[in-house]
Amino acid sequence: MSTKVSDAYLELRNSILDEYQNGNRIDDNTLHFNELANNIQLSNSPLRDNKELFIKILYQMFWLITSNPIIDRRGNFLEIKFHPFNYQNKPYLFELARHIYSRSFPQND
C-alpha cells in the first residue's frame, strides 16, 4: 500500500509542478497532500475543473491521512515516509478502505 500512497502523492505533486511551469498561478511550495489539493482549487489551472481528478484526490486523502506521512525537506532533498496502517484493527475504516480502494487508485492511471 505504501507504494500506491507514495505514487499518488508524487502524481499530484508533479501535476502541480507542471501547471506552475506552464504559467498557471499555483503554489508549488506546498508539501502536504491536502494543501496540494487545495492549491489546485485556488489556482487558475484547468485542473480545478477536472471532476474525476477531484473525486480521486478526495479518496486518496483518506489513504494519505491514515498513513501519517512525515515530510522532511533538507536543502534540495525531499524525503517522505509513509507509515503502514493496519486497517483491519479498525472495522469501520477497514470497510471504508475496502469500498473506496478501486476509486482511489484507478487501474487506468
WOTA-V634086 format. One line per field, one symbol per residue. ss: DSSP state (~ for helix, > for strand, _ for the rest). psi: psi as a letter, one per 20 degrees, with the letter a starting at -180 (. if undefined). burial: + if it has 9 or more other C-alpha atoms within 8 Angstrom, else -. A space follows every 10 residues. Layout:
# WOTA-V634086
ss: ???
psi: ???
burial: ???
This chain:
# WOTA-V634086
ss: _~~~~~~~~~ ~~~~~~~~~~ ~_________ __~~~~~~~~ ~~___~~~~_ ~~~~~~~~~~ ~~~~~~___> >>>>__>>>> >_____~~~_ ~~~~~~~~~~ ~~~~_____
psi: hhgggggggh ggghgghggg hjjpnpojiq hpghhgghhg hirjqihijn hggggggggh hgghghjmpp pooocjpppp pppqpnhiin gghgggghhi ghhhmqhj.
burial: -+--++-++- -++--++-++ ---++++--- --+-+++-++ --+++--+-- ---+-++-++ +-++--+-+- +------+-- -+----+--- --++--+--+ +--++----
